[in-house]
Amino acid sequence: EGMNAQDLAKILHRSAAEIVKKLFMLGVMVNQNQSLDKDTIEILAADYGIEAKEKVQEDIADLDKFFDDEQKNQEHMVPRPPVVTVMGHVDHGKTTLLDKIRHSHVTAHEAGGITQAIGAYQVRYNDQLITFLDTPGHAAFSEMRARGANITDITVLVVAADDGVMPQTIEAINHAKAAKTPIIVAVNKIDKPGANPDHVTEQLTEYGLVPEDWGGDTIFVKISAKFDKNIDELLDMILLQAEMMELKANPEQRAAGSVVEARLDQGRGPVATLLVQQGTMHVGDPIVVGNTFGRVRTMNNENGRKIKKATPSTPVEITGLNDVPQAGDRFVVFEDEKTARAAGEERAKRAQEEERARTSHVTLDNLFDTMKKGQMKTLPIIIKADVQGSVEALAQSLQKIDVDGVRVDIIHKAVGAISESDVTLAEASNAVIIGFNVRPTPLAKSMADSNNIDIRLHQVIYKAIEEVEDAMKGMLEPEY
Ligand code: GDP
């Protein structure tokens, strides 16, 4: 709301009557309580020899800005534990590995045993902490990234030595690459009679994962998750990789981070697993989480133990929110509950408006306009086709397209139907999916529809290429 003469009087240390009189002389007829427009205030201020500056109000609802600002702030930075996600093809041993690590390196004094799965846990190894996200699968990973949270520092790629590189292995590699996290390869099941770790290594070199003794820089560890072989070596390598990354955070600011999981508990209300990424969180903190808010009523670690504070890279389970947030949502601790509520309500309102406005994902139809606004340097594309030859032919031709310096970036290509994972990857990376002689699965189709992901199906290669090129030139006939 604008200022009135009374407000101005206070700021200028004059009486309200004097201000009203002065305004009258300037040709503005108002009483003391009528609000004034910006121009009038400026003219009046100039008359008093003061420069009227619009007070820039901080947008309290902008959690991302808060987050980015704090990450730029290099003060009080201290080392923090790495956050690790385990990915790989189904049945290659992700769950077995996560369980084994958790049980053999439980954080100190947890003799009571492990009672809960909260989506993340920490282990202490060689006197150093490592945080694992206990949500195997790329869906969780990319869903979070789609919501803006890049919380993984290191990806451990599990590949079974008796099975080799499989479709979800490749997906995992591309998800990790898109998120720009370094990959450590864990070649698993080396105990099995049919195990052929060298073959796995050879296969992975095709995806740019080359071990050091083959002249590359990817860390490979041969393990058996089931029989606990070389798991410590894997942890050593995680710590080594983390050390090279010099991961740091400032524990002295107000806490901020991301939601790992959230659900509604019958007795306790909304329960959320949060990963603290900056600052230190305390019980009682007023907090905004995604589009919801509250006060940290209880805070538990992954063993169900009550804790009072949580430092960077610590996963905690909290209660006290007024609604259930979503995985990947940002959270920020506020100084007081009133502001937290205001920010939370403002965010909820904006989210509703956005939902109504139906945020537009990049599609070939709106591509040209987006390009014109200078918002795109590359067009990310996912290719799925019926045979490998078509995948390659399409990829090569698409990569040659160059319209005004904007190029195609193939972020994933594979043989097979268009899957849910393709759609989440497209959403997280703002990509368009091209299918050649393949179709989306029903679930992928409905996901793509509800998220506005553009899927283009073709039976003729040159038509697919032409369509992309036309879209980039703004020559695409609108589709009805
Ligand atoms: P996920 O789907 O990747 O989480 O795979 P799981 O951890 O569920 O493992 C799938 C199967 O492989 C289970 O039957 C495990 O017991 C088995 N498995 C996992 N790791 C190993 C291993 O190192 N050696 C052998 N022989 N079997 C393993």
Residues whose N, C-alpha, C, O or C-beta is under 5 A from the ligand:
A	BS01	GDP	H89 V90 D91 H92 G93 K94 T95 T96 L97 N188 K189 I190 D191 K192 I223 S224 A225 K226 F227
